[in-house]
Amino acid sequence: MTRIELVAEFLLLFFALPLAYRFSPLRIPALSLLWIAAAYAWWQLMRNAAFRRAQLWNAAPLPAHLASILLIFAAAAFLLWLGVRLFAPQLQWSFVRQHPAFWAIVMLAYPVLSVYPQGLIYRAFFFARYAPLFPGKWTLILASAAAFAFLHIVFRNWLAPALTFAGGLLFAARYAQTGSLAASCFEHALYGGWLFTLGLGGYFYHGTIATVGSVLRR
């Protein structure tokens, strides 16, 4: 693939498609499109002889990085809770209290149906495919985080891209450090699960949640 073709693919996948979805009058299920994109990413990785297929999971580095992951998460989780308590107390634990069964399903399904395909696309595929466009470790990490955040414009609020840019930096840096999609996805699942549990899931979901809508209209 030429450099021009690589740039065109990058712009199509990570900017044109999220914009098209954001402004489309149709409501296509987001997860189905995510898995189609993940299938394309997987197919391209399988065609790349230089890509180590073990990186599609590679759980071996996770135990050594578990303490770091949990320590950073504990600090971030506290700050997120404090922010909700101070600025949107009506949202605090709302999902758990109002829909406990659905919350439990989300906690089980979210890492498989959403976190892993995102990790495959925005970490494993992105790093293997677009390293020539973004030379240098931190340039690639920043580009990955920016693309990951831009995807979240589909949720039509400012908080989703802001939080996912911060998260994207963390998850991409973890992947760059470990070469482990398992470690990166585990970290991603912790934060996503906490956001849903805390009551911020409405910012990352296309469903209509009245309390979230009222906050966003302020």
C-alpha positions as a Python dict, from the first residue, in 0.01 Angstrom:
ca = {
    (1, 'M'): (0, 0, 0),
    (2, 'T'): (136, 342, -97),
    (3, 'R'): (158, 628, 152),
    (4, 'I'): (-126, 812, -22),
    (5, 'E'): (-347, 503, -1),
    (6, 'L'): (-257, 463, 367),
    (7, 'V'): (-351, 823, 441),
    (8, 'A'): (-678, 783, 248),
    (9, 'E'): (-764, 467, 442),
    (10, 'F'): (-680, 636, 773),
    (11, 'L'): (-900, 938, 696),
    (12, 'L'): (-1185, 717, 576),
    (13, 'L'): (-1185, 479, 874),
    (14, 'F'): (-1114, 720, 1156),
    (15, 'F'): (-1271, 1047, 1043),
    (16, 'A'): (-1510, 1011, 748),
    (17, 'L'): (-1701, 711, 887),
    (18, 'P'): (-1755, 855, 1238),
    (19, 'L'): (-1869, 1184, 1082),
    (20, 'A'): (-2106, 1003, 846),
    (21, 'Y'): (-2253, 807, 1136),
    (22, 'R'): (-2278, 1120, 1352),
    (23, 'F'): (-2483, 1309, 1093),
    (24, 'S'): (-2673, 1018, 941),
    (25, 'P'): (-3053, 1035, 982),
    (26, 'L'): (-3054, 655, 1010),
    (27, 'R'): (-3003, 481, 1343),
    (28, 'I'): (-2781, 185, 1256),
    (29, 'P'): (-2675, -24, 1559),
    (30, 'A'): (-2329, 102, 1653),
    (31, 'L'): (-2202, -238, 1770),
    (32, 'S'): (-2269, -400, 1432),
    (33, 'L'): (-2060, -134, 1256),
    (34, 'L'): (-1789, -166, 1519),
    (35, 'W'): (-1760, -539, 1456),
    (36, 'I'): (-1752, -489, 1078),
    (37, 'A'): (-1461, -246, 1126),
    (38, 'A'): (-1295, -492, 1365),
    (39, 'A'): (-1331, -770, 1107),
    (40, 'Y'): (-1159, -551, 849),
    (41, 'A'): (-881, -469, 1097),
    (42, 'W'): (-834, -838, 1181),
    (43, 'W'): (-823, -931, 811),
    (44, 'Q'): (-554, -672, 743),
    (45, 'L'): (-351, -784, 1044),
    (46, 'M'): (-366, -1146, 925),
    (47, 'R'): (-226, -1032, 590),
    (48, 'N'): (62, -850, 758),
    (49, 'A'): (354, -1092, 785),
    (50, 'A'): (537, -859, 1026),
    (51, 'F'): (253, -857, 1279),
    (52, 'R'): (290, -1099, 1569),
    (53, 'R'): (-47, -1267, 1606),
    (54, 'A'): (16, -1323, 1976),
    (55, 'Q'): (-48, -950, 2019),
    (56, 'L'): (-416, -1008, 1947),
    (57, 'W'): (-435, -1112, 2313),
    (58, 'N'): (-96, -1181, 2480),
    (59, 'A'): (-206, -1196, 2845),
    (60, 'A'): (143, -1280, 2976),
    (61, 'P'): (243, -917, 3059),
    (62, 'L'): (-82, -846, 3248),
    (63, 'P'): (19, -975, 3595),
    (64, 'A'): (334, -762, 3598),
    (65, 'H'): (134, -448, 3515),
    (66, 'L'): (-173, -524, 3727),
    (67, 'A'): (-66, -313, 4024),
    (68, 'S'): (3, -10, 3803),
    (69, 'I'): (-330, -52, 3624),
    (70, 'L'): (-525, -77, 3950),
    (71, 'L'): (-343, 210, 4120),
    (72, 'I'): (-407, 453, 3834),
    (73, 'F'): (-765, 330, 3807),
    (74, 'A'): (-831, 384, 4178),
    (75, 'A'): (-716, 746, 4155),
    (76, 'A'): (-913, 814, 3836),
    (77, 'A'): (-1223, 638, 3967),
    (78, 'F'): (-1223, 857, 4277),
    (79, 'L'): (-1189, 1175, 4070),
    (80, 'L'): (-1470, 1068, 3838),
    (81, 'W'): (-1694, 987, 4135),
    (82, 'L'): (-1613, 1323, 4293),
    (83, 'G'): (-1696, 1503, 3968),
    (84, 'V'): (-2034, 1332, 3943),
    (85, 'R'): (-2110, 1394, 4311),
    (86, 'L'): (-2030, 1764, 4278),
    (87, 'F'): (-2168, 1847, 3933),
    (88, 'A'): (-2435, 1585, 3850),
    (89, 'P'): (-2543, 1416, 4175),
    (90, 'Q'): (-2871, 1306, 4016),
    (91, 'L'): (-2672, 1068, 3795),
    (92, 'Q'): (-2480, 898, 4076),
    (93, 'W'): (-2539, 518, 4065),
    (94, 'S'): (-2856, 583, 3860),
    (95, 'F'): (-2800, 292, 3620),
    (96, 'V'): (-2742, 40, 3900),
    (97, 'R'): (-3039, 163, 4100),
    (98, 'Q'): (-3287, 188, 3814),
    (99, 'H'): (-3182, -108, 3597),
    (100, 'P'): (-2981, -354, 3809),
    (101, 'A'): (-3038, -654, 3581),
    (102, 'F'): (-2942, -460, 3269),
    (103, 'W'): (-2639, -320, 3451),
    (104, 'A'): (-2523, -674, 3529),
    (105, 'I'): (-2563, -774, 3164),
    (106, 'V'): (-2363, -469, 3053),
    (107, 'M'): (-2082, -551, 3297),
    (108, 'L'): (-2054, -900, 3144),
    (109, 'A'): (-2110, -814, 2777),
    (110, 'Y'): (-1932, -480, 2747),
    (111, 'P'): (-1573, -614, 2762),
    (112, 'V'): (-1645, -872, 2489),
    (113, 'L'): (-1882, -685, 2259),
    (114, 'S'): (-1733, -336, 2281),
    (115, 'V'): (-1394, -319, 2452),
    (116, 'Y'): (-1215, -592, 2259),
    (117, 'P'): (-1313, -478, 1907),
    (118, 'Q'): (-1217, -122, 1998),
    (119, 'G'): (-881, -245, 2127),
    (120, 'L'): (-830, -446, 1811),
    (121, 'I'): (-899, -143, 1590),
    (122, 'Y'): (-746, 143, 1788),
    (123, 'R'): (-447, -35, 1939),
    (124, 'A'): (-339, -354, 1759),
    (125, 'F'): (-444, -252, 1406),
    (126, 'F'): (-368, 118, 1447),
    (127, 'F'): (-14, 59, 1575),
    (128, 'A'): (69, -204, 1313),
    (129, 'R'): (-90, -20, 1021),
    (130, 'Y'): (-17, 349, 1076),
    (131, 'A'): (325, 354, 1240),
    (132, 'P'): (472, 484, 908),
    (133, 'L'): (239, 787, 927),
    (134, 'F'): (316, 865, 1291),
    (135, 'P'): (684, 793, 1359),
    (136, 'G'): (782, 782, 1723),
    (137, 'K'): (615, 606, 2015),
    (138, 'W'): (432, 907, 2159),
    (139, 'T'): (326, 1042, 1822),
    (140, 'L'): (156, 710, 1753),
    (141, 'I'): (0, 704, 2101),
    (142, 'L'): (-137, 1057, 2057),
    (143, 'A'): (-274, 976, 1711),
    (144, 'S'): (-440, 661, 1844),
    (145, 'A'): (-598, 850, 2134),
    (146, 'A'): (-719, 1130, 1905),
    (147, 'A'): (-879, 883, 1662),
    (148, 'F'): (-1035, 692, 1952),
    (149, 'A'): (-1180, 1013, 2097),
    (150, 'F'): (-1309, 1128, 1758),
    (151, 'L'): (-1508, 805, 1723),
    (152, 'H'): (-1712, 913, 2025),
    (153, 'I'): (-1859, 1216, 1851),
    (154, 'V'): (-2131, 970, 1747),
    (155, 'F'): (-2275, 1005, 2099),
    (156, 'R'): (-2346, 1374, 2039),
    (157, 'N'): (-2209, 1521, 2359),
    (158, 'W'): (-1879, 1681, 2458),
    (159, 'L'): (-1799, 1459, 2755),
    (160, 'A'): (-1758, 1132, 2563),
    (161, 'P'): (-1471, 1257, 2338),
    (162, 'A'): (-1306, 1437, 2630),
    (163, 'L'): (-1301, 1133, 2857),
    (164, 'T'): (-1209, 891, 2580),
    (165, 'F'): (-913, 1102, 2473),
    (166, 'A'): (-773, 1072, 2825),
    (167, 'G'): (-857, 704, 2832),
    (168, 'G'): (-721, 654, 2482),
    (169, 'L'): (-383, 792, 2588),
    (170, 'L'): (-373, 550, 2880),
    (171, 'F'): (-485, 243, 2683),
    (172, 'A'): (-256, 315, 2387),
    (173, 'A'): (41, 378, 2617),
    (174, 'R'): (-30, 50, 2794),
    (175, 'Y'): (-41, -135, 2464),
    (176, 'A'): (281, 32, 2345),
    (177, 'Q'): (450, -59, 2673),
    (178, 'T'): (334, -420, 2694),
    (179, 'G'): (244, -533, 2342),
    (180, 'S'): (-55, -688, 2519),
    (181, 'L'): (-407, -631, 2396),
    (182, 'A'): (-524, -821, 2704),
    (183, 'A'): (-365, -567, 2939),
    (184, 'S'): (-496, -271, 2740),
    (185, 'C'): (-847, -418, 2715),
    (186, 'F'): (-855, -508, 3084),
    (187, 'E'): (-772, -146, 3167),
    (188, 'H'): (-1028, -18, 2917),
    (189, 'A'): (-1297, -247, 3062),
    (190, 'L'): (-1230, -120, 3414),
    (191, 'Y'): (-1290, 242, 3315),
    (192, 'G'): (-1588, 171, 3092),
    (193, 'G'): (-1753, -44, 3356),
    (194, 'W'): (-1695, 225, 3618),
    (195, 'L'): (-1848, 496, 3398),
    (196, 'F'): (-2164, 287, 3352),
    (197, 'T'): (-2175, 199, 3722),
    (198, 'L'): (-2120, 558, 3830),
    (199, 'G'): (-2410, 678, 3618),
    (200, 'L'): (-2229, 830, 3320),
    (201, 'G'): (-2320, 552, 3079),
    (202, 'G'): (-2581, 769, 2911),
    (203, 'Y'): (-2302, 973, 2757),
    (204, 'F'): (-2177, 658, 2584),
    (205, 'Y'): (-2510, 506, 2484),
    (206, 'H'): (-2766, 588, 2215),
    (207, 'G'): (-3061, 508, 2437),
    (208, 'T'): (-3278, 786, 2573),
    (209, 'I'): (-3207, 853, 2939),
    (210, 'A'): (-3398, 1151, 3063),
    (211, 'T'): (-3163, 1249, 3340),
    (212, 'V'): (-2865, 1255, 3109),
    (213, 'G'): (-3057, 1451, 2851),
    (214, 'S'): (-3145, 1717, 3105),
    (215, 'V'): (-2780, 1759, 3203),
    (216, 'L'): (-2662, 1780, 2843),
    (217, 'R'): (-2917, 2053, 2764),
    (218, 'R'): (-2781, 2280, 3039),
}
